[in-house]
Every structure is written in C-alpha cells, then in structure tokens.
Amino acid sequence: MEIKKNPKVDLNKKSGLFFVIGLAVVLLLVWRALEYKSYPKEKTYIQTIAVADYLAEEAPVTEALNTPPPPPPPAAPAIIEVVEDIAEIEETIIKSTEVSQETVVEKPPLKAEEIILVEEEEEVPEVPFAVIEDVPVFPGCKGKSNEEQKECFQKKIQEHVQKNFSYPEVAVEMGIQGKVYVQFIIDDKGNIGNLRTRGPNKLLEKEADRIISLLPQMSPGRQRGRPVKVPYTIPITFRLQ
C-alpha cells in the first residue's frame, strides 16, 4: 500500500526558506553577542562615624576675687576764689624789617686788612701746530730751526708710540683693528692734557690714551715770544698681521 502525503502539509517545499531564515537569525544573534558591551560595576563603600550621644564637659572652677572698691573721687572745694589779673604785662613791639627804596642802609667802613685784591687770570690762547711761530720742543730737539723742530717733534712722537705700543690681548683675540685718532694739548707749561680719542673700539682708544699720557714734559710753544697752548693730533694704527 503506497502512502500518500498531503501536498499542503509537505515541509520539504519550504525547507530552503526556513534554512535562510534560521541562518539570518543565527547571524543576528552572533552579531549582537559580539557588539554587546559590559562595564565593571564600581563597588561603593559606606563609611560610618560613631558619635556619642552625650558629651560631658567639665567646666573649670573659678574663684571670685575680693578686690577692694576704688577710692571715691576727691570732694570739690566748697568755695571758689576768683583772682583778678591786675598786673600789667609789657607788650613786646617787633619792628618791621621790610626795606623800601627810600630806606637808607648804612654800611660800616671796610678796614684795610679786609680788602682782598683779586688778580684776573689772563686766558692763555691756543695756536695750531701748523702756524705757531715756535713749536713745542720735545726733549732732545733743542738748538734747531723751527722747521727742523717740527720734523724732530713728529719723529720723536712716532718713536714714543712705537716704543710704548702694546696691542690689547682682548682685541687680538676678538680680531679688532683700525685707526685711532688722538688729540691732545701741550699747555703753556709744556704738560700734556685734554686727551680725546676717536676710534673703532673702546679697547683701542684706551690703549692710545695710555700711550700719549706717557709723553714727557716739553718746552711750551711760543707765539710772539709768549707761551701758548698748542693742540696736536696724531693717528695710531692698530693692525693685526
């Protein structure tokens, strides 16, 4: 006898559909399981403080001090006598010290010993080195004409610079070089003064000032037979080789 199945009850027709639905459900569950996140729970602690219901304080025992009462104020005098001011007071009169144009001021006569004679110092003129009649005489240049005195003066100055020249060590290390112009004045006594320097660096200017300040005292220059001040300028070259 052959068994017949109802075609409506046959599940094999839709087995493919059920397989796809089941596969989709499984994939959905797996995806949700992978995406699920869990966070650790923080433990909370409750702290309690035990406080006593009653705190007994012991009050310090104080003793009352028996201090005597302050003395009563002195009694006011029963009778007040009023003394009349009868004595006369002499007023001091202050004279005015203001002086007007009509006021005559009397001066005491001066004594002979109080008179001091002040002599006015005559200003010594300056005469340039190029036009002076008698140039300053450098030690060792005496007994020559004026032109020979100028040449000897300049030669002695150069020899003095070469003899006392010393290149500053700091300037050598820093590679500083250049020309320094030194101007000075030979006064009416033959002394060197009023030094002024102008150069590329303070170190070189200081060394040039030191060299010129060592110049010896000279015989002063003269104009019309009178000692005068003579300005002079000399360049000093600092060069590294």
C-alpha angles and dihedrals in degrees: 000000000000117000114228123204127209108246091218092059096046109114098188091080092067099033092109091054092049090048092054092047092049092048091051092049091050092049090049092052092047091049092049091047090053093047094048113114127196127193125208114250116240115232115231122210124204115210121200129198119208112222123184115239094225131028115195114209121196110221114217115251112241127193123215113239116224101223118177116245117257116267115263117258116263114270117254116250113265095222125043115201118208113210116203117223102236100154114102118229118213112234119229112229115210113202120220116256095200115125123210130194090263094054113108114215114203116212122199114244116262119246123230093246091054093060112094120190113219115201115210112233110233112231114243111229125227120236121190117246092239096059104031116121097221114024121213111277116235113212106273096026101089124127098039137112121266094260091047089048090056093050092045091048093052092045092051091048091054092047090050092051093049092047096050098033116126121170110225110248093221090053090051092051091048093044094239117164139151145109124300121200114211122194121189139161129234102211129212089273094053095251125136117242148142094052115190125179133192122185146129096274140025092232092059092044091052092051092048090050090051093051095051093044088063093063113124124243113275138196105270122248118256133214115193089347093305124114112248139173116267121198117209133184126200130178118223115197120210109198130170116216 
